[in-house]
Amino acid sequence: MDKDIPVDVGLIYEGERIRKANMFVDLAGPKSIGVELLRVAPVEKIKDKEVTIVGPDVTDMEEGSKSPFGVFVEVAGEKMEEDLEGVLERRIHDFSNYIQGYMHLNSRDIIWCRIGKDAAKKGLSLKHVGTALIDLFKSEFDVIEKMQITFYTKEDETKKFIEDARKVFEKRDARARGLKDEDVDKFYGCLLCQSFAPQHVCTITPTRTSSCGSISWFEGRAAVKVDPKGPIFEISKGEELDTLKGEYSGVNEETQKRSNGEVETVYLHSLFGHPHTSCGCFEAIAFYIPDVDGIGIVHRDFQGVTPFGIPFSTMAGQVGGGIQSEGFMGMAIEYLRSPKFLQADGGYNRLVWLPKALKDRIESELPAELKDKIATEEDATELDSLREFLKEKGHPVVENWGKEEEEEKAGEVPGGAPGMVVPELSMPLSGIPIAGGGGINITFKNAKIYAEKIIITRKEK
Ligand code: SF4
């Protein structure tokens, strides 16, 4: 590692969190703009180890401020291929977090980075961050012969870079859309998020891109080729145990093995029973709304509250960490375009609420007859108004409301909710004071839970 870098660099800093009180400057994040992109380029176009900063460096920023932030990594090498871009791009996250006093969250155009006060006092600059990243990438991947990094902190240039990067993301995502799970005999898995979500095993199939949205099936395949002992691995599909739910014996076996036996069964396309585990860097969350027997989706960029009265961040804190949470699932936005999108639960016919910006983004995927029947925050901000909206618009879920009541009268418990037979339900609890901070998880195994209603309320500060 370059001796001029004024802070330590190493794996031990990976879990370091820089709280607001210790923040020198925020780069990108929810109150600014930003993106990170990695591209493969011809060898002759790359100036090896060059770090360029377009705009002010951190050392010229004011304490407590925020800045637009773009990270453009270009790599070259004889064995480099375009399919590796997404996989290498995802490594910006963990390598950045090796740098003491520099924090990196999320991926693509939702990144959020932070420089701590101590690191700023020692003189940490973006030049140093770039140099450390180049050293880390080149020592981990032999295939990278040359690498250069450009950081953007000027608003106009960052905006332009974000537009360009989004075009690349769209092209990458579109590539996997033509392929079906039935066309392949192998899926891929990723363990990168186990550093903070120990039970989390991402399963990546043609119709289920990774939860962070960064790694498609093609990129998983390319990663295994160049780094067969790395965090991304091959999964033999095995027997298809349930077509609708997306249950495969190979996925179950591999997940069980790689989660140390904690997760035994995974349904790739359902929120109920055994949903996919949720790490923490998912782009969006799918959540079941018992009151209307429908499914809502909220994405990371949405600053408002869901019909439950809680924002994305609160929900993410409760369902993340690598657990299976019945009725909740972290997912990529691209999964909304999947032909198998929550197909066991009714797919789009069960979708009742999502933020307007997200609805606009995926509008072309929504069936024409449903477009006006799915609410956004402009139509409903809590459960009563959501119920009214769905009734007025004649959403398909409304047909089930009557059936539920009849079944309840007949003394039966309808499938899914409000009564659920839950093989395992982990319930993260906040608000209970614990010495040293943090929270607790209560895990019910093989429990039957009957509830007339589930009410989630926001705790006023
Ligand atoms: S979300 Fe999944 S694919 Fe993405 S880095 Fe984490 S484990 Fe890997």
Residues whose N, C-alpha, C, O or C-beta is under 5 A from the ligand:
A	BS01	SF4	C190 L191 L192 C193 C202 S210 S211 C212 I215 C279
